Amino acid sequence: MKLEHVALYVEDLEAIKNFYIRYFCATVNQKYHNPRTGLQTYFLSFDGGARLEIMQRPGMTPKANGEYVLGYTHISFKLGSVEKVDELTRILQENGCPLLNGPRTTGDGYYESVLSDPEGNLIELVA
């Protein structure tokens, strides 16, 4: 069995698409639009075969506030080295992405940093 993709509702579909293309080398399909429901989506593909579907539609509501809300928590990108984690962390911070944790070695041995994308979705960078 293979996980096919993960989907995420976003406010600004184009901005989020461009963010993941710019910083994570995502490739993107043509936008899908269902005129009946107003749903618009892109599939973002990453090295290794992982895919993220970003979606927007009328009637979306904000998720609950709080540090530990139920549901999906973050997406993680394996960069391959401590230096690459440090470099992309620095680049993202310089471009306005808040650093929430790290870079550091976690108790279970991962070297990671945690930032948020332009809409507050958590991104984990691991070596």
Backbone as CSV, one residue per row, in Angstrom:
resi,resn,N_x,N_y,N_z,CA_x,CA_y,CA_z,C_x,C_y,C_z
1,MET,0.841,-1.173,0.000,0.000,0.000,0.000,0.891,1.242,0.000
2,LYS,0.459,2.274,-0.714,1.219,3.511,-0.823,0.301,4.688,-0.526
3,LEU,0.761,5.593,0.331,0.024,6.826,0.573,0.060,7.637,-0.712
4,GLU,-1.102,8.007,-1.249,-1.175,8.679,-2.550,-0.864,10.161,-2.432
5,HIS,-1.526,10.857,-1.514,-1.246,12.276,-1.303,-1.911,12.750,-0.019
6,VAL,-1.533,13.944,0.397,-2.154,14.628,1.523,-2.726,15.921,0.969
7,ALA,-3.893,16.346,1.463,-4.548,17.549,0.959,-4.635,18.600,2.059
8,LEU,-4.603,19.860,1.627,-4.581,20.977,2.553,-5.416,22.109,1.967
9,TYR,-6.421,22.575,2.725,-7.146,23.777,2.314,-6.293,24.996,2.617
10,VAL,-6.252,25.945,1.678,-5.468,27.165,1.851,-6.305,28.369,1.439
11,GLU,-5.959,29.530,1.987,-6.655,30.762,1.618,-6.192,31.287,0.274
12,ASP,-4.879,31.358,0.069,-4.321,31.931,-1.155,-3.632,30.830,-1.952
13,LEU,-4.385,30.224,-2.830,-3.926,29.070,-3.596,-2.651,29.380,-4.386
14,GLU,-2.615,30.504,-5.065,-1.464,30.838,-5.898,-0.218,31.117,-5.055
15,ALA,-0.373,31.828,-3.950,0.777,32.137,-3.095,1.372,30.875,-2.491
16,ILE,0.527,29.970,-2.026,1.028,28.722,-1.425,1.679,27.851,-2.500
17,LYS,1.074,27.777,-3.672,1.682,27.025,-4.783,3.081,27.565,-5.072
18,ASN,3.198,28.870,-5.209,4.489,29.480,-5.535,5.509,29.304,-4.418
19,PHE,5.076,29.315,-3.169,5.974,29.095,-2.032,6.621,27.713,-2.119
20,TYR,5.810,26.671,-2.349,6.354,25.312,-2.394,7.181,25.063,-3.659
21,ILE,6.864,25.739,-4.735,7.696,25.651,-5.935,9.054,26.301,-5.666
22,ARG,9.029,27.494,-5.085,10.260,28.259,-4.880,11.211,27.600,-3.891
23,TYR,10.700,27.176,-2.742,11.584,26.712,-1.674,11.755,25.194,-1.607
24,PHE,10.828,24.431,-2.197,10.886,22.978,-2.083,10.902,22.275,-3.434
25,CYS,11.135,23.045,-4.502,11.279,22.495,-5.859,10.095,21.629,-6.286
26,ALA,8.908,21.993,-5.837,7.710,21.249,-6.237,7.454,21.451,-7.719
27,THR,6.934,20.416,-8.350,6.389,20.565,-9.696,4.877,20.548,-9.542
28,VAL,4.187,21.206,-10.444,2.751,21.410,-10.263,2.001,21.024,-11.531
29,ASN,0.802,20.494,-11.330,-0.053,20.170,-12.466,-0.870,21.404,-12.845
30,GLN,-1.693,21.276,-13.860,-2.608,22.352,-14.228,-3.671,22.483,-13.143
31,LYS,-4.098,23.707,-12.913,-5.136,23.938,-11.904,-6.429,23.232,-12.318
32,TYR,-7.062,22.578,-11.342,-8.385,22.003,-11.536,-9.388,22.973,-10.953
33,HIS,-10.497,23.209,-11.671,-11.556,24.068,-11.168,-12.897,23.422,-11.461
34,ASN,-13.703,23.256,-10.424,-15.055,22.747,-10.577,-15.998,23.941,-10.451
35,PRO,-16.553,24.424,-11.554,-17.390,25.618,-11.495,-18.672,25.424,-10.674
36,ARG,-19.140,24.192,-10.562,-20.357,23.927,-9.795,-20.141,24.137,-8.297
37,THR,-19.001,23.638,-7.769,-18.743,23.735,-6.331,-17.802,24.877,-5.962
38,GLY,-17.091,25.421,-6.965,-16.109,26.458,-6.704,-14.749,25.924,-6.277
39,LEU,-14.620,24.600,-6.158,-13.355,23.995,-5.747,-12.278,24.252,-6.795
40,GLN,-11.088,24.665,-6.311,-9.909,24.816,-7.153,-8.761,24.089,-6.465
41,THR,-7.968,23.352,-7.238,-6.872,22.591,-6.643,-5.649,22.576,-7.545
42,TYR,-4.518,22.340,-6.896,-3.268,21.993,-7.568,-2.704,20.771,-6.856
43,PHE,-2.038,19.903,-7.598,-1.215,18.856,-7.016,0.238,19.292,-7.130
44,LEU,0.938,19.310,-6.002,2.358,19.615,-5.955,3.107,18.311,-5.759
45,SER,4.067,18.030,-6.617,4.848,16.791,-6.531,6.272,17.128,-6.117
46,PHE,6.840,16.254,-5.266,8.172,16.468,-4.722,9.054,15.271,-5.053
47,ASP,10.382,15.478,-4.993,11.319,14.375,-5.201,10.946,13.217,-4.287
48,GLY,11.036,12.026,-4.787,10.700,10.846,-4.000,9.260,10.401,-4.181
49,GLY,8.436,11.197,-4.870,7.078,10.780,-5.174,5.992,11.319,-4.272
50,ALA,6.341,12.033,-3.195,5.310,12.585,-2.316,4.534,13.671,-3.056
51,ARG,3.222,13.757,-2.761,2.389,14.789,-3.377,1.543,15.480,-2.314
52,LEU,1.348,16.773,-2.523,0.507,17.586,-1.660,-0.542,18.238,-2.542
53,GLU,-1.801,18.037,-2.209,-2.872,18.709,-2.933,-3.257,19.940,-2.129
54,ILE,-3.149,21.109,-2.759,-3.615,22.322,-2.101,-4.947,22.696,-2.727
55,MET,-5.893,23.097,-1.872,-7.270,23.284,-2.320,-7.846,24.575,-1.750
56,GLN,-8.794,25.132,-2.497,-9.517,26.317,-2.061,-10.941,26.188,-2.565
57,ARG,-11.894,26.627,-1.740,-13.299,26.596,-2.153,-14.082,27.581,-1.317
58,PRO,-15.231,27.997,-1.795,-16.080,28.873,-0.982,-16.521,28.149,0.298
59,GLY,-16.673,28.908,1.359,-17.192,28.343,2.606,-16.150,27.758,3.533
60,MET,-14.861,27.937,3.234,-13.825,27.423,4.133,-13.878,28.209,5.443
61,THR,-13.532,27.541,6.543,-13.505,28.202,7.841,-12.145,27.990,8.486
62,PRO,-11.692,28.949,9.312,-10.394,28.790,9.976,-10.413,27.619,10.951
63,LYS,-9.225,27.000,11.134,-9.137,25.928,12.112,-9.047,26.538,13.504
64,ALA,-9.255,25.707,14.495,-9.230,26.171,15.880,-7.855,26.731,16.232
65,ASN,-7.855,27.710,17.108,-6.603,28.286,17.587,-6.015,27.419,18.681
66,GLY,-4.735,27.501,18.853,-4.066,26.767,19.914,-2.822,26.088,19.393
67,GLU,-1.916,25.819,20.290,-0.648,25.213,19.891,-0.800,23.750,19.512
68,TYR,-1.676,23.037,20.172,-1.820,21.600,19.933,-3.266,21.286,19.537
69,VAL,-3.612,21.580,18.302,-4.965,21.294,17.828,-4.988,19.889,17.228
70,LEU,-6.142,19.254,17.291,-6.282,17.916,16.730,-6.178,17.969,15.208
71,GLY,-5.715,16.887,14.625,-5.625,16.799,13.177,-4.182,16.770,12.714
72,TYR,-3.997,16.920,11.418,-2.646,16.882,10.867,-1.818,18.019,11.449
73,THR,-0.569,17.729,11.766,0.281,18.673,12.472,1.271,19.379,11.562
74,HIS,1.989,18.648,10.726,3.001,19.256,9.881,3.301,18.360,8.688
75,ILE,4.023,18.938,7.721,4.624,18.129,6.670,6.129,18.218,6.869
76,SER,6.823,17.156,6.513,8.249,17.077,6.765,8.990,16.831,5.459
77,PHE,10.090,17.558,5.288,10.943,17.397,4.119,12.311,16.924,4.575
78,LYS,12.768,15.803,4.039,14.107,15.286,4.335,15.075,15.914,3.350
79,LEU,16.024,16.701,3.881,16.947,17.449,3.031,18.280,16.754,2.832
80,GLY,18.628,15.806,3.693,19.816,15.000,3.466,21.050,15.371,4.251
81,SER,21.085,16.564,4.865,22.265,16.918,5.663,21.912,18.032,6.637
82,VAL,22.717,18.119,7.688,22.576,19.192,8.678,22.761,20.548,7.996
83,GLU,23.744,20.633,7.102,24.028,21.887,6.414,22.845,22.357,5.570
84,LYS,22.171,21.431,4.904,21.012,21.807,4.089,19.847,22.264,4.958
85,VAL,19.672,21.624,6.117,18.625,22.070,7.052,18.935,23.493,7.511
86,ASP,20.179,23.727,7.914,20.567,25.060,8.376,20.388,26.109,7.274
87,GLU,20.792,25.766,6.047,20.715,26.707,4.938,19.271,27.067,4.586
88,LEU,18.407,26.057,4.433,17.024,26.350,4.065,16.291,27.033,5.218
89,THR,16.624,26.683,6.446,16.037,27.366,7.600,16.367,28.851,7.539
90,ARG,17.631,29.166,7.281,18.067,30.564,7.192,17.348,31.289,6.054
91,ILE,17.275,30.656,4.882,16.631,31.270,3.719,15.151,31.540,4.004
92,LEU,14.464,30.556,4.576,13.044,30.741,4.870,12.831,31.848,5.895
93,GLN,13.664,31.886,6.932,13.556,32.952,7.931,13.782,34.319,7.290
94,GLU,14.797,34.437,6.452,15.090,35.709,5.788,13.936,36.164,4.905
95,ASN,13.117,35.223,4.464,11.984,35.535,3.604,10.658,35.551,4.354
96,GLY,10.733,35.679,5.674,9.535,35.932,6.468,8.842,34.738,7.087
97,CYS,9.396,33.561,6.970,8.775,32.381,7.587,9.224,32.282,9.046
98,PRO,8.296,32.291,9.978,8.677,32.216,11.388,9.332,30.875,11.738
99,LEU,10.456,30.950,12.455,11.107,29.760,12.988,10.454,29.452,14.329
100,LEU,9.908,28.255,14.462,9.204,27.875,15.682,10.047,27.015,16.607
101,ASN,11.034,26.312,16.015,11.856,25.413,16.825,13.106,25.038,16.039
102,GLY,14.243,25.000,16.739,15.476,24.536,16.138,16.221,25.621,15.405
103,PRO,17.149,25.201,14.552,17.560,23.827,14.305,18.181,23.202,15.561
104,ARG,17.897,21.920,15.708,18.370,21.213,16.890,18.312,19.715,16.639
105,THR,18.987,18.969,17.510,18.860,17.515,17.495,17.813,17.155,18.536
106,THR,16.806,16.427,18.112,15.708,16.058,19.007,16.108,14.885,19.893
107,GLY,15.289,14.610,20.882,15.551,13.493,21.779,15.586,12.154,21.085
108,ASP,14.884,12.027,19.953,14.898,10.760,19.218,15.918,10.766,18.074
109,GLY,16.831,11.781,18.071,17.967,11.738,17.170,17.822,12.438,15.834
110,TYR,16.722,13.112,15.593,16.566,13.848,14.332,17.190,15.226,14.460
111,TYR,17.869,15.663,13.406,18.289,17.058,13.325,17.204,17.763,12.533
112,GLU,16.553,18.760,13.139,15.396,19.358,12.496,15.222,20.814,12.877
113,SER,14.439,21.488,12.066,13.897,22.795,12.403,12.430,22.776,11.993
114,VAL,11.646,23.624,12.659,10.222,23.723,12.358,9.901,25.187,12.082
115,LEU,9.311,25.430,10.917,8.906,26.763,10.503,7.455,26.696,10.061
116,SER,6.889,27.848,9.713,5.548,27.814,9.140,5.566,28.444,7.759
117,ASP,4.659,27.958,6.909,4.520,28.527,5.573,3.748,29.846,5.700
118,PRO,3.500,30.553,4.602,2.828,31.857,4.702,1.432,31.832,5.336
119,GLU,0.795,30.670,5.422,-0.524,30.593,6.045,-0.492,29.911,7.404
120,GLY,0.706,29.677,7.944,0.808,29.118,9.283,0.839,27.605,9.349
121,ASN,0.881,26.920,8.210,0.991,25.462,8.201,2.425,25.083,8.539
122,LEU,2.600,24.127,9.452,3.929,23.796,9.936,4.695,22.937,8.938
123,ILE,5.985,23.285,8.799,6.915,22.573,7.926,8.095,22.151,8.796
124,GLU,8.410,20.870,8.740,9.564,20.325,9.459,10.642,20.013,8.440
125,LEU,11.842,20.525,8.682,12.986,20.222,7.832,13.883,19.280,8.600
126,VAL,14.216,18.125,8.031,15.068,17.156,8.710,16.270,16.833,7.831
127,ALA,17.394,16.480,8.538,18.631,16.145,7.826,18.520,14.794,7.152
